[in-house]
Amino acid sequence: MNIAPQSVTFGLDTFGDVTVDQAGDPVPASQVIRDVIAEGELADRVGIDHFSVGEHHRPDFAISAPDMVLAALATRTERITLGTAVIVLSSDDPLRVVERFSTLEALSQGRAELTVGRGSFTESFPLFGFALQDYETLFEEKLELLAAAIEGEPITWSGSTRAPLKEQPLYPPLERALPTWVAVGGSPNSVVRAARHGLPLMLAIIGGSADRFAPYVRLFHEANEKLGNDRLPVGVHSPGHIAIDDATARDQLASHWIHNRNEIGRERGWGPSGIAEFDAEMQNGALYAGSPETVAQKIASTIRTLGVDRFDLKYANGPMPHQRLMESIELYGTVVIPRVRELLAEAAENAAEDEGSPFDEA
């Protein structure tokens, strides 16, 4: 699928993975948060379009209050959009979310955005007093309320999860509709739900080939067409790491990726992972790791295959030291993104030449 190269945007995502220092010792969460601020500042300097931080409430991730981290970045960056990856909407209050992000909008002079989801981790449910048996209802109703609130108009709404609202304003008032994406891990119902609310789709592709998500992209566009919506953008969120060459990237990332995979796997009943799974994901799966050229080729292929409008690299994957993350961010902004644009432009030119080929007229 042909994509206008300059219309595609590129982001970085992090959960604030608790890192280790150069000696391999854990870094305190407080320092990890300060390091994420430095990473966001670097992302802004090297021309990356989006910087998004996730919400977790567990020992291996430092960020539990994304809006606080983003507020700090708002005063130390100039052009990059500041968003979430993701806000666990089911265990939050949509109205408080919008008021926090309308405040971020003011601090950043219009650079705030939201990505919301159900989240693949559920520790926020017992922490904030929500029942897991209400998982579906909570997200459905809260997304409906959020979709009303992000327009910036007084809200009239009723449902089963909170008291009804009638012409309720929020403060500070939004100066524009708040850009909001819905993150989906591969459920057709979730894809259609995003379309039903008229919200862009962010596909979390964290394992296996990106090609298998093509039906979800088609479903989203078809659902929007049937609903009478304008075309809405689709993004991809996938893990990765960039170094000077493929071997270095592999050496730097493998142990941290495997550690992270096995920590989560123990909780979810997965079998242990190892270098074979890592290599398979790096070569043919959803791990965008390697030299700048390797990563650029893989990102460009995903964008063309799926026809997506945005690619976000989850650049922190396990306890990799901060300095390595900074090196990866710099290569992403200064080498990978320009190279992806070149590859997309070449593909568009080739497609245009094919359309004008004399063989097409025969």
C-alpha positions in Angstrom: 0.0 0.0 0.0 1.4 3.4 -1.0 1.7 6.1 1.8 2.6 9.8 1.4 6.0 9.8 3.1 5.6 13.2 4.8 2.2 12.4 6.2 3.5 9.5 8.4 4.5 10.4 11.9 6.9 8.7 14.3 6.9 8.3 18.1 8.6 6.8 21.0 6.9 4.9 23.9 8.1 3.9 27.3 6.6 2.4 30.5 9.6 3.7 32.5 11.1 0.3 32.8 13.3 0.1 35.9 16.8 0.1 34.5 20.2 -1.1 35.7 23.4 1.0 35.8 26.6 0.1 33.9 27.5 -2.2 36.7 24.2 -4.1 36.5 22.7 -2.7 39.7 19.1 -1.6 39.8 18.5 2.1 39.4 15.9 3.6 41.9 12.5 4.4 40.4 13.0 8.1 41.2 16.1 8.3 39.1 14.4 6.3 36.3 11.7 9.0 36.1 14.3 11.7 35.9 16.0 9.7 33.1 12.7 9.4 31.2 12.6 13.2 31.3 16.0 13.4 29.7 15.0 10.8 27.1 11.9 12.9 26.2 14.1 16.0 25.9 16.4 14.2 23.5 13.5 12.9 21.5 12.3 16.5 21.0 15.8 17.7 20.0 16.3 15.0 17.3 13.0 15.7 15.6 10.7 12.8 16.8 7.0 13.6 16.5 5.5 11.9 19.6 6.7 10.9 23.1 4.3 8.7 25.1 4.5 7.2 28.6 2.5 4.3 30.0 0.8 3.7 33.3 1.7 0.8 35.6 1.5 0.1 39.3 4.2 -2.6 39.8 7.9 -2.8 40.7 9.4 -3.2 37.3 7.9 0.0 35.9 8.5 3.5 37.4 5.7 5.5 35.9 2.3 5.3 37.7 1.2 8.9 37.0 1.9 9.6 33.2 0.4 13.1 33.3 2.9 14.2 36.0 5.9 13.1 33.9 4.4 14.7 30.8 3.8 18.0 32.7 7.5 18.1 33.5 8.3 17.5 29.8 5.9 20.2 28.7 8.1 22.8 30.2 11.3 21.3 28.8 10.3 20.5 25.2 9.2 22.6 22.3 7.5 20.7 19.5 7.0 17.0 20.4 3.5 15.8 21.2 3.1 14.4 24.8 0.9 11.4 25.3 0.1 8.2 27.0 0.9 4.6 26.2 -1.6 3.9 27.7 -3.9 5.3 30.4 -5.8 2.4 31.9 -9.2 4.0 31.5 -11.2 1.2 33.2 -9.7 2.1 36.6 -9.6 5.8 36.1 -12.2 8.6 36.0 -12.7 9.9 32.4 -13.6 13.3 33.7 -10.5 13.6 35.8 -8.4 12.3 32.9 -9.7 15.1 30.7 -9.2 17.8 33.3 -5.6 16.6 33.8 -4.9 16.6 30.1 -6.6 19.9 29.5 -4.1 21.2 32.1 -1.3 19.5 30.1 -2.7 21.1 27.0 -2.2 24.5 28.6 1.3 23.8 29.9 2.4 22.4 26.5 0.7 25.0 24.4 -1.5 22.4 22.6 0.8 19.4 22.4 -1.1 16.9 24.7 -2.7 13.7 23.4 -4.2 10.6 24.9 -4.0 6.9 24.2 -6.4 4.9 26.3 -7.0 1.2 26.6 -8.0 -1.6 28.9 -4.4 -2.4 29.6 -2.7 -5.8 29.5 -1.9 -5.5 33.2 -4.7 -5.5 35.8 -3.0 -4.4 39.0 -4.8 -1.1 39.0 -8.2 -2.8 39.5 -7.7 -4.0 43.1 -5.5 -1.0 43.8 -8.2 1.5 43.1 -11.1 -0.7 44.2 -12.5 -2.0 40.9 -13.7 -5.6 40.3 -12.2 -7.6 37.4 -15.6 -9.1 36.7 -16.7 -5.5 35.6 -13.7 -5.4 33.1 -15.8 -5.0 29.9 -18.6 -2.8 31.3 -16.1 -0.4 32.9 -14.2 0.2 29.7 -17.2 0.4 27.5 -19.0 3.0 29.6 -15.9 5.0 30.5 -14.8 5.2 26.8 -18.3 6.4 25.9 -18.0 9.1 28.6 -14.5 10.0 27.6 -15.5 10.4 23.9 -18.1 12.9 25.0 -15.7 14.8 27.3 -12.8 15.2 24.9 -15.0 17.4 22.6 -14.8 20.2 25.2 -18.6 20.8 25.4 -20.8 20.4 28.5 -21.5 16.7 29.1 -24.8 15.0 29.4 -24.4 11.2 30.0 -25.8 8.3 32.0 -24.7 4.7 32.6 -24.3 2.1 35.3 -20.8 2.9 36.6 -21.4 6.4 38.0 -24.0 9.0 38.7 -25.5 10.7 35.5 -24.4 14.0 34.2 -26.4 16.9 32.8 -24.8 19.8 31.0 -21.6 19.3 33.1 -18.7 21.5 32.1 -15.0 20.6 32.9 -12.2 22.9 34.0 -9.9 24.2 32.7 -11.9 24.3 29.4 -10.4 22.6 26.4 -9.4 24.9 23.6 -9.7 22.2 21.0 -11.0 18.6 20.9 -8.3 16.5 22.7 -6.6 14.1 20.3 -7.4 10.6 21.6 -6.4 7.2 20.3 -7.7 3.8 21.4 -5.1 1.1 21.9 -6.1 -2.4 20.7 -4.2 -5.7 21.1 -6.0 -7.7 18.4 -9.7 -8.0 19.3 -12.1 -7.3 16.4 -14.7 -6.0 18.8 -12.2 -3.5 20.2 -11.4 -2.3 16.6 -15.1 -1.7 15.9 -15.6 0.0 19.3 -12.9 2.6 18.4 -14.7 3.2 15.1 -18.0 3.5 16.8 -16.7 6.3 19.0 -14.9 8.0 16.0 -11.5 7.6 17.5 -8.1 6.7 15.9 -6.8 3.2 16.4 -3.4 2.3 17.9 -2.4 -1.4 17.3 -0.2 -2.9 19.9 1.9 -5.3 17.9 4.2 -6.9 20.4 4.8 -10.4 19.0 4.7 -12.2 15.7 4.6 -10.7 12.2 2.9 -7.3 11.7 1.3 -8.7 8.6 -1.3 -10.6 10.6 -2.8 -7.2 11.7 -3.8 -6.3 8.2 -7.4 -7.6 8.6 -7.9 -5.3 11.7 -6.8 -2.3 9.7 -9.3 -3.2 6.9 -12.0 -3.8 9.5 -11.4 -0.4 11.1 -11.6 1.5 7.8 -14.7 -0.5 6.7 -16.4 0.1 10.0 -15.7 3.8 9.7 -17.1 3.9 6.2 -20.3 2.2 7.2 -20.7 4.5 10.2 -20.3 7.5 8.0 -17.0 8.6 9.7 -14.2 10.4 7.9 -11.1 8.3 7.4 -9.4 7.9 10.8 -5.7 7.3 11.3 -4.2 4.0 12.4 -0.9 3.7 14.3 1.4 0.8 15.4 3.2 0.4 18.7 6.0 -2.2 18.7 9.2 -2.8 20.7 12.7 -2.3 19.4 16.2 -1.1 19.9 18.8 0.6 17.6 22.6 0.3 17.7 25.4 0.8 15.3 25.0 -2.6 13.8 22.8 -5.7 14.1 25.2 -7.7 16.2 25.6 -4.8 18.7 21.8 -4.3 19.0 21.3 -8.0 19.6 24.0 -8.1 22.3 22.7 -5.0 24.0 19.0 -6.0 24.0 18.8 -9.8 24.2 19.3 -10.3 28.0 17.0 -7.4 28.9 14.2 -8.5 26.5 14.4 -12.1 27.8 14.4 -10.9 31.4 11.3 -8.7 30.8 9.5 -11.5 28.9 10.2 -14.1 31.6 9.2 -11.8 34.5 5.8 -11.2 32.9 5.6 -14.8 31.6 5.9 -16.2 35.2 2.8 -14.2 36.2 0.8 -15.3 33.2 1.7 -18.9 33.0 3.9 -18.7 29.9 6.8 -21.0 29.4 10.3 -19.6 29.7 11.7 -17.7 26.8 15.3 -17.7 25.5 17.6 -16.5 22.8 15.8 -18.6 20.1 12.5 -16.7 20.6 14.4 -13.4 20.8 16.1 -14.1 17.5 12.9 -15.1 15.9 11.2 -11.9 16.9 14.1 -9.8 15.8 14.3 -11.5 12.4 10.7 -12.1 11.5 8.5 -10.8 14.3 7.5 -7.6 16.0 10.9 -6.7 17.4 12.4 -3.8 15.5 15.9 -4.2 16.6 19.2 -3.9 14.8 21.2 -1.3 12.8 19.5 1.9 11.6 19.2 0.4 8.1 17.7 -2.9 9.4 15.2 -1.1 11.6 14.3 1.5 8.9 13.7 -1.3 6.3 11.4 -3.2 8.8 9.4 -0.1 9.8 8.9 1.0 6.2 7.8 -2.5 5.3 5.2 -2.4 8.1 3.9 1.0 7.2 3.5 -0.1 3.5 2.0 -3.4 4.3 -0.6 -2.2 6.8 -1.1 1.3 5.3 -0.7 3.0 8.7 -0.2 6.6 9.5 2.0 6.4 12.5 4.7 4.2 14.0 5.7 4.3 17.7 8.8 2.4 18.8 8.7 1.2 22.4 12.3 1.9 23.0 12.6 0.6 26.6 12.3 -3.2 26.9 13.5 -4.5 30.3 16.3 -3.1 32.5 18.6 -1.8 29.7 20.9 1.1 31.0 19.8 4.6 30.4 22.8 5.5 28.3 22.0 2.7 25.8 18.4 4.0 25.6 19.7 7.5 24.8 21.9 6.2 22.0 19.0 4.3 20.5 16.7 7.4 20.7 19.4 9.5 18.9 19.8 7.0 16.1 16.0 6.7 15.7 15.5 10.4 15.3 18.6 11.3 13.2 19.0 8.2 11.0 16.1 5.8 11.1 13.2 8.2 10.6 14.8 10.1 7.7 15.7 6.7 6.1 12.1 5.4 6.5 10.8 8.5 4.7 13.3 7.9 1.9 12.1 4.3 1.6 8.5 5.3 1.5 9.2 8.0 -1.1 11.0 5.4 -3.3 8.1 3.0 -3.0 5.6 5.8 -3.9 7.7 6.7 -7.0 8.0 3.1 -8.1 4.2 2.7 -7.8 3.6 5.8 -9.8 5.9 4.6 -12.5 4.2 1.2 -12.6 0.8 2.9 -13.0 2.1 4.8 -16.0 3.9 1.9 -17.5 3.1 1.1 -21.2 2.4 -2.4 -20.1 -0.7 -1.1 -18.3 -2.0 0.3 -21.6 -1.5 -2.9 -23.6 
